[in-house]
Amino acid sequence: MLQATAFAEPHIETSRLVLRPASSDDIDALVEEISDIAVAGMLARVPCPYRRRDAEAFLDSVAACGGRDLPLTIALDDRLIGGIGLSDIRRDCEFGYWLGQAHWGRGYATEAGRAFLAYAFDTYDTDAIKSGVFFDNPASLKVQGKLGFEQTGTSMRHSLARGRTVEHIDTVLTRARFESLQP
């Protein structure tokens, strides 16, 4: 059952962005921003086209996750422009993010990532956060490098939008490395 309220508590502000829980008010922007194959194709678990029912199912899954995941929206001027989060917090602690194509190249992913990772390391008892990118996403790999992630190898991951398995560059960020990079 879709709820009209926010599903999680964190509210993180940067100089330009707000990282906040998703709500049903975000559905139209979510569908618009993530439905682009250039965006969805770089994510493992997002179909393309992404429809309203997909957004509703996502919000329902957030409400039912029981604290295993921490998905937040990236909002600019109170409008969703992307997403950021951790999945499987209690075990693998995997970091992910995306931005709508109109918002690429402006430093938003790095800005949101720094603030989110600081929150994650302050909040969760983890010494490392995993992540990665598909091999054909050098811009996202560059963002991860700026955040302090280091490459650990490669694997194969299924991309729902592409409908096939794709080479994935695996990365990790340790708490010690993240803290050493902070001013």
C-alpha positions as CSV (number, residue, x, y, z in Angstrom):
1,M,0.0,0.0,0.0
2,L,1.5,3.3,-1.1
3,Q,1.8,5.9,1.6
4,A,1.8,9.7,1.2
5,T,4.4,10.3,3.9
6,A,8.2,10.0,4.0
7,F,9.6,6.6,4.8
8,A,12.9,7.3,6.5
9,E,14.3,9.8,8.9
10,P,17.6,11.2,7.6
11,H,17.6,14.7,6.2
12,I,21.1,15.8,5.0
13,E,21.8,19.2,3.7
14,T,24.7,20.4,1.6
15,S,25.4,23.9,0.1
16,R,23.1,23.1,-2.9
17,L,21.3,19.9,-2.2
18,V,19.0,18.2,0.3
19,L,19.2,14.4,0.7
20,R,15.9,13.3,2.1
21,P,13.4,10.4,2.2
22,A,11.3,9.8,-0.9
23,S,7.6,10.4,-0.8
24,S,4.7,9.9,-3.1
25,D,5.1,13.6,-4.1
26,D,8.3,12.6,-5.8
27,I,6.8,10.0,-8.2
28,D,6.4,12.2,-11.3
29,A,10.0,13.6,-11.0
30,L,11.3,10.1,-10.2
31,V,9.7,8.7,-13.4
32,E,10.9,11.6,-15.5
33,E,14.5,11.5,-14.3
34,I,15.2,7.8,-14.2
35,S,13.3,6.7,-17.2
36,D,16.1,7.8,-19.5
37,I,18.1,4.7,-20.8
38,A,21.3,6.8,-20.3
39,V,20.5,6.8,-16.6
40,A,18.6,3.5,-16.1
41,G,21.2,1.6,-18.2
42,M,23.9,2.5,-15.7
43,L,22.0,0.9,-12.8
44,A,21.5,-2.7,-12.0
45,R,18.0,-2.9,-10.7
46,V,16.1,-0.3,-12.7
47,P,13.9,-1.2,-15.7
48,C,13.6,1.0,-18.7
49,P,11.2,2.3,-19.5
50,Y,10.5,3.2,-15.8
51,R,6.8,3.7,-15.3
52,R,4.7,5.1,-12.5
53,R,3.9,1.7,-11.2
54,D,7.7,1.0,-10.9
55,A,8.0,4.2,-8.8
56,E,5.1,3.2,-6.6
57,A,6.5,-0.3,-6.1
58,F,9.9,1.2,-5.2
59,L,8.3,3.5,-2.6
60,D,6.3,0.5,-1.2
61,S,9.5,-1.5,-1.0
62,V,11.3,1.3,0.9
63,A,8.4,1.3,3.4
64,A,8.8,-2.5,3.9
65,C,12.6,-2.8,4.0
66,G,12.8,-2.8,7.8
67,G,16.0,-0.7,7.9
68,R,18.0,-3.0,5.7
69,D,18.4,-0.3,3.1
70,L,18.8,3.5,3.3
71,P,17.5,5.1,0.1
72,L,17.3,8.9,-0.1
73,T,16.4,11.3,-2.9
74,I,18.8,14.0,-4.1
75,A,16.7,17.2,-4.3
76,L,17.6,20.5,-5.8
77,D,15.2,23.4,-5.0
78,D,12.9,20.8,-3.4
79,R,12.6,18.7,-6.6
80,L,14.0,15.2,-6.9
81,I,16.9,15.1,-9.4
82,G,18.4,11.8,-8.3
83,G,18.8,9.1,-5.7
84,I,21.5,8.0,-3.3
85,G,21.7,5.2,-0.7
86,L,23.0,2.1,0.9
87,S,21.6,-1.3,0.4
88,D,22.1,-4.4,2.7
89,I,23.4,-2.2,5.5
90,R,23.6,-5.1,7.9
91,R,25.8,-7.2,5.7
92,D,27.5,-5.9,2.6
93,C,26.8,-2.2,2.9
94,E,26.7,-1.2,-0.8
95,F,26.6,2.4,-1.9
96,G,24.8,3.6,-5.0
97,Y,23.6,6.8,-6.6
98,W,22.2,8.3,-9.8
99,L,21.3,11.6,-11.3
100,G,18.9,12.6,-14.1
101,Q,20.9,13.4,-17.2
102,A,20.1,17.1,-17.2
103,H,22.0,17.3,-13.9
104,W,25.2,15.6,-14.9
105,G,28.5,17.5,-14.9
106,R,27.7,19.9,-12.2
107,G,29.4,18.2,-9.2
108,Y,26.1,17.2,-7.6
109,A,27.0,13.5,-7.4
110,T,30.3,14.3,-5.6
111,E,28.6,16.8,-3.3
112,A,25.8,14.4,-2.4
113,G,28.2,11.5,-2.1
114,R,30.5,13.2,0.4
115,A,27.6,14.3,2.7
116,F,25.9,10.9,2.5
117,L,29.1,8.9,3.2
118,A,29.9,11.1,6.2
119,Y,26.4,10.4,7.5
120,A,26.8,6.6,6.8
121,F,30.1,6.3,8.5
122,D,28.9,8.3,11.5
123,T,25.7,6.3,11.8
124,Y,26.5,2.7,10.9
125,D,29.1,0.3,12.4
126,T,30.9,-0.5,9.2
127,D,34.6,-0.2,8.3
128,A,34.0,-0.4,4.6
129,I,31.4,0.5,2.0
130,K,31.3,-1.3,-1.3
131,S,30.2,0.2,-4.6
132,G,31.2,0.0,-8.3
133,V,30.2,1.1,-11.8
134,F,29.5,-0.6,-15.1
135,F,32.6,-0.6,-17.2
136,D,31.2,1.9,-19.6
137,N,30.5,4.6,-17.0
138,P,33.8,6.5,-16.6
139,A,32.0,9.6,-15.2
140,S,30.7,7.7,-12.2
141,L,34.0,6.0,-11.7
142,K,35.6,9.4,-11.6
143,V,33.1,10.5,-8.9
144,Q,33.9,7.4,-6.9
145,G,37.6,8.3,-7.1
146,K,36.9,11.8,-5.8
147,L,35.0,10.2,-2.9
148,G,38.0,8.0,-2.1
149,F,36.8,4.6,-3.4
150,E,39.5,2.3,-4.7
151,Q,39.1,-0.3,-7.4
152,T,39.2,-3.9,-6.1
153,G,38.5,-5.9,-9.2
154,T,35.8,-6.7,-11.7
155,S,32.6,-8.8,-11.7
156,M,29.6,-9.4,-13.9
157,R,26.3,-7.8,-12.9
158,H,22.9,-8.0,-14.5
159,S,21.4,-4.7,-15.8
160,L,17.6,-4.9,-15.8
161,A,17.4,-1.9,-18.2
162,R,19.9,-3.5,-20.6
163,G,18.4,-6.9,-20.3
164,R,21.9,-8.6,-20.0
165,T,24.9,-9.1,-17.8
166,V,27.5,-6.3,-18.0
167,E,31.1,-6.0,-16.7
168,H,31.2,-4.2,-13.4
169,I,34.2,-2.4,-11.8
170,D,34.1,-3.2,-8.1
171,T,35.2,-0.5,-5.6
172,V,35.5,-0.1,-1.9
173,L,35.8,2.8,0.5
174,T,37.2,2.2,4.0
175,R,36.3,4.3,7.0
176,A,40.0,5.1,7.5
177,R,40.5,6.3,3.9
178,F,37.3,8.4,4.0
179,E,38.4,10.0,7.3
180,S,41.9,10.7,5.9
181,L,40.4,12.6,2.9
182,Q,38.3,14.9,5.0
183,P,39.5,18.5,5.6
